[in-house]
Amino acid sequence: MLFLMAAGLTLVFGIMNLINLAHGSFYMAGAFFAATFLKWTGFLPAAALAMLAAALLGAVVEWAVLRRFYSRGHLDQVLVTFGLILVFNDAVRFLWGVVPVPLSPPEALSGSVRLFGGVDYPAFRLAILAVGALVALGLYAVVSHTRIGMWIRAGASNRPMASALGVDVQLVFSLVFAAGAALAGLAGLMAGPITAVQVGMGEPILILALLVTVLGGIGSIRGAFVAALIIGVGDTFGRVLLPPALGSMAIFMLMAAILAWRPKGLFPANG
């Protein structure tokens, strides 16, 4: 789920140079959309519709608000996207209320799977791992082996040069932002059955996604994947093996150590 969140965030930050604190709101929107569509259809159609709705929401927000802030400073971007967080949270309270909304996993994945050593592991969590791996492979194929991926890499490396060579940068920006919102929505709907579909659910994971984005290298899908594994495993084992005060600090100390070694992150898009 960290990778699904960070992949869209790192593309938006790397290509558009836009600090989007409202990325967690698309994570929340995906979960609420899925919970709503699940009342009328199965889990997979509800997930597909929720991703589409999150992508459309992202495209509308980019068109109506954020494209006016591409050339503005990062402080202005932080302020406007933080304001969007407040707007989205109040909109969700108005539409769905303050009580958490139930979101059940598909019946086929509601049980457990016997792993090596006789360990029973929830099938839905294995499905999350599989979805993350498939998305990682899909993004790698698109970014590394397609024409639109070439435009994305060019925009992440040198936006003025890409525009001078004829790339429709504005269209690429809109598509990337919508795709990032869809990935955030996918992460939210996959997290909903495990945590809770409630107002403000995107803010805690946004902090970790920002860590993944910086640690992996801004604009790098490969960096987001590797950094998500590092942050996820480091956070889990830090909380289990260390005292509570140190456990919550483990990932930040780990990030500081890695950035002291590679200040631009593990795999920065600009090389």
VMD Tcl script that draws the C-alpha trace (Angstrom):
set ca {
  {0.00 0.00 0.00}
  {2.92 2.34 0.66}
  {4.19 1.73 -2.86}
  {0.76 2.32 -4.40}
  {0.55 5.63 -2.56}
  {4.13 6.70 -3.21}
  {4.19 5.75 -6.92}
  {1.60 8.36 -7.84}
  {3.05 10.89 -5.43}
  {6.60 10.57 -6.75}
  {5.44 10.93 -10.36}
  {3.45 14.06 -9.55}
  {6.31 15.55 -7.54}
  {9.03 14.50 -9.97}
  {7.34 15.51 -13.21}
  {5.13 18.41 -12.18}
  {7.33 19.72 -9.35}
  {4.11 19.92 -7.35}
  {3.98 19.16 -3.65}
  {0.53 17.56 -3.33}
  {-0.43 17.15 0.30}
  {-3.96 16.29 -0.86}
  {-2.73 12.95 -2.25}
  {-4.00 11.25 0.91}
  {-7.47 12.61 0.17}
  {-7.61 10.53 -3.04}
  {-6.62 7.51 -0.90}
  {-9.62 8.28 1.33}
  {-11.89 8.93 -1.66}
  {-11.02 5.56 -3.22}
  {-12.03 3.76 -0.04}
  {-15.34 5.63 0.27}
  {-16.15 5.20 -3.42}
  {-15.47 1.45 -3.17}
  {-17.65 1.12 -0.05}
  {-20.49 2.88 -1.88}
  {-20.22 0.92 -5.12}
  {-19.96 -2.34 -3.16}
  {-23.61 -1.91 -2.15}
  {-24.66 -2.45 -5.76}
  {-22.01 -4.75 -7.22}
  {-19.19 -7.15 -6.38}
  {-15.79 -6.23 -4.99}
  {-13.83 -6.25 -8.26}
  {-16.32 -4.08 -10.21}
  {-16.56 -1.77 -7.18}
  {-12.76 -1.50 -7.08}
  {-12.58 -0.68 -10.79}
  {-15.31 1.95 -10.50}
  {-13.67 3.43 -7.40}
  {-10.32 3.78 -9.20}
  {-12.06 5.42 -12.16}
  {-13.91 7.80 -9.84}
  {-10.68 8.70 -8.01}
  {-8.94 9.33 -11.35}
  {-11.79 11.59 -12.52}
  {-11.73 13.44 -9.21}
  {-7.99 13.94 -9.55}
  {-8.37 15.20 -13.13}
  {-11.05 17.70 -12.05}
  {-8.95 18.97 -9.14}
  {-5.88 19.31 -11.39}
  {-7.87 21.17 -14.06}
  {-9.83 23.43 -11.70}
  {-7.19 24.29 -9.10}
  {-3.70 22.84 -9.23}
  {-2.58 23.70 -12.77}
  {-2.60 27.34 -11.69}
  {0.11 26.57 -9.13}
  {2.72 24.80 -11.28}
  {4.77 27.95 -11.64}
  {4.22 29.09 -8.07}
  {6.53 28.40 -5.15}
  {6.35 25.27 -3.02}
  {4.92 27.22 -0.09}
  {1.89 28.21 -2.18}
  {1.48 24.58 -3.29}
  {1.63 23.34 0.30}
  {-0.98 25.88 1.39}
  {-3.45 25.16 -1.42}
  {-3.16 21.37 -1.15}
  {-3.49 21.55 2.65}
  {-6.65 23.57 2.07}
  {-7.88 20.83 -0.27}
  {-7.42 18.30 2.56}
  {-9.82 20.33 4.72}
  {-12.29 20.66 1.84}
  {-12.24 16.92 1.08}
  {-12.60 15.95 4.74}
  {-15.63 18.21 5.19}
  {-17.13 16.98 1.91}
  {-16.81 13.36 3.10}
  {-18.40 14.27 6.44}
  {-21.30 15.85 4.56}
  {-21.80 12.94 2.14}
  {-21.03 9.89 4.31}
  {-21.13 11.20 7.90}
  {-18.56 10.83 10.65}
  {-19.20 7.16 11.42}
  {-16.75 4.75 9.73}
  {-18.23 3.03 6.67}
  {-17.89 -0.79 6.44}
  {-15.92 -2.23 3.54}
  {-15.72 -6.01 3.44}
  {-13.13 -7.96 1.45}
  {-14.35 -10.33 -1.28}
  {-15.68 -13.58 0.12}
  {-13.04 -15.61 -1.73}
  {-10.29 -13.73 0.14}
  {-11.91 -13.57 3.56}
  {-10.09 -16.62 4.92}
  {-6.45 -17.53 5.55}
  {-3.76 -19.33 3.60}
  {-1.42 -21.90 5.18}
  {2.17 -20.81 4.57}
  {5.47 -22.52 5.32}
  {5.96 -23.53 8.93}
  {2.21 -23.93 9.48}
  {1.59 -20.17 9.62}
  {-1.91 -19.01 8.68}
  {-1.77 -15.68 6.82}
  {-4.85 -13.65 5.75}
  {-5.59 -14.21 2.09}
  {-6.58 -10.58 1.54}
  {-3.18 -9.36 2.74}
  {-1.54 -11.71 0.26}
  {-3.79 -10.20 -2.40}
  {-2.51 -6.74 -1.45}
  {1.06 -7.95 -1.94}
  {0.13 -9.43 -5.33}
  {-1.62 -6.24 -6.44}
  {1.38 -4.16 -5.40}
  {3.74 -6.41 -7.36}
  {1.51 -6.35 -10.46}
  {1.21 -2.57 -10.33}
  {4.99 -2.27 -9.95}
  {5.55 -4.46 -13.04}
  {2.88 -2.59 -14.98}
  {4.33 0.81 -14.14}
  {7.82 -0.40 -15.02}
  {6.58 -1.60 -18.41}
  {4.71 1.64 -19.12}
  {7.42 4.02 -17.91}
  {10.37 2.14 -19.42}
  {9.00 0.64 -22.65}
  {6.26 2.91 -24.04}
  {6.16 6.28 -25.75}
  {4.13 7.90 -22.97}
  {6.64 6.50 -20.52}
  {9.38 8.20 -22.53}
  {7.48 11.48 -22.19}
  {7.12 10.89 -18.44}
  {10.84 10.20 -18.04}
  {11.70 13.22 -20.13}
  {9.39 15.43 -18.08}
  {10.87 14.14 -14.84}
  {14.43 14.77 -16.07}
  {14.09 18.07 -17.94}
  {10.64 19.60 -18.32}
  {11.66 22.66 -20.44}
  {13.57 20.47 -22.90}
  {10.66 18.01 -23.18}
  {8.33 20.89 -23.97}
  {10.77 22.30 -26.52}
  {10.88 18.92 -28.29}
  {7.12 18.93 -28.82}
  {5.78 17.01 -25.84}
  {2.36 18.29 -24.71}
  {3.50 18.84 -21.14}
  {0.08 19.99 -19.92}
  {-1.60 16.82 -21.21}
  {1.13 14.67 -19.66}
  {0.64 16.51 -16.36}
  {-3.11 15.85 -16.41}
  {-2.69 12.14 -17.24}
  {0.00 11.66 -14.60}
  {-2.06 13.39 -11.93}
  {-5.15 11.32 -12.77}
  {-3.08 8.13 -12.73}
  {-1.57 9.10 -9.37}
  {-5.04 9.71 -7.94}
  {-6.20 6.31 -9.26}
  {-3.23 4.57 -7.59}
  {-3.98 6.37 -4.33}
  {-7.62 5.31 -4.63}
  {-6.52 1.70 -5.23}
  {-4.38 1.82 -2.09}
  {-7.30 3.22 -0.11}
  {-9.81 0.60 -1.21}
  {-7.30 -2.17 -0.49}
  {-6.66 -0.73 2.98}
  {-10.35 -0.22 3.79}
  {-11.16 -3.83 4.79}
  {-8.06 -3.93 7.04}
  {-8.22 -0.57 8.81}
  {-11.38 1.53 8.62}
  {-13.03 3.70 5.98}
  {-13.29 6.98 7.84}
  {-12.68 10.70 7.53}
  {-8.99 11.63 7.61}
  {-7.73 8.11 6.92}
  {-5.31 9.41 4.29}
  {-3.23 11.73 6.48}
  {-1.24 9.12 8.47}
  {-0.19 7.14 5.39}
  {0.61 10.36 3.51}
  {3.50 11.00 5.92}
  {4.97 7.57 5.17}
  {4.39 8.04 1.44}
  {6.32 11.32 1.55}
  {9.18 9.50 3.29}
  {9.14 6.83 0.58}
  {9.14 9.49 -2.16}
  {12.14 11.34 -0.72}
  {14.06 8.20 0.18}
  {13.54 6.47 -3.17}
  {14.34 9.54 -5.24}
  {11.78 12.01 -6.53}
  {10.27 10.86 -9.82}
  {11.58 7.28 -9.64}
  {9.17 4.31 -9.70}
  {12.00 1.89 -8.94}
  {13.04 4.09 -6.03}
  {9.47 4.18 -4.70}
  {9.25 0.38 -4.81}
  {12.56 -0.19 -3.01}
  {11.98 2.60 -0.48}
  {8.46 1.32 0.28}
  {9.95 -2.06 1.20}
  {12.65 -0.41 3.33}
  {10.22 1.89 5.15}
  {7.57 -0.81 5.62}
  {9.96 -3.44 6.97}
  {11.90 -0.89 9.02}
  {8.74 0.51 10.60}
  {7.36 -2.93 11.43}
  {10.51 -4.37 12.95}
  {11.33 -1.08 14.68}
  {8.00 -1.12 16.51}
  {8.35 -4.82 17.39}
  {11.99 -4.98 18.47}
  {12.62 -1.51 19.93}
  {11.06 0.39 22.85}
  {7.98 2.42 21.82}
  {9.79 5.77 21.79}
  {12.62 4.46 19.60}
  {10.32 2.30 17.47}
  {8.37 5.29 16.20}
  {11.64 7.05 15.36}
  {13.30 4.12 13.59}
  {12.22 4.95 10.04}
  {13.22 8.61 10.43}
  {16.67 7.65 11.67}
  {16.94 5.15 8.82}
  {15.96 7.83 6.31}
  {18.50 10.29 7.75}
  {21.27 7.68 7.46}
  {20.42 6.82 3.85}
  {20.06 10.46 2.78}
  {23.41 11.27 4.38}
  {24.86 8.65 2.02}
  {22.73 9.52 -1.04}
  {21.29 13.05 -0.64}
  {19.06 12.78 -3.76}
  {17.61 9.44 -2.72}
  {18.36 5.91 -3.81}
  {17.36 6.19 -7.47}
  {16.73 9.85 -8.43}
  {14.98 10.28 -11.77}
  {17.53 12.81 -12.98}
  {20.37 10.32 -12.47}
}
mol new
graphics top color blue
foreach p $ca { graphics top sphere $p radius 0.5 }
foreach p [lrange $ca 0 end-1] q [lrange $ca 1 end] { graphics top cylinder $p $q radius 0.2 }
display resetview
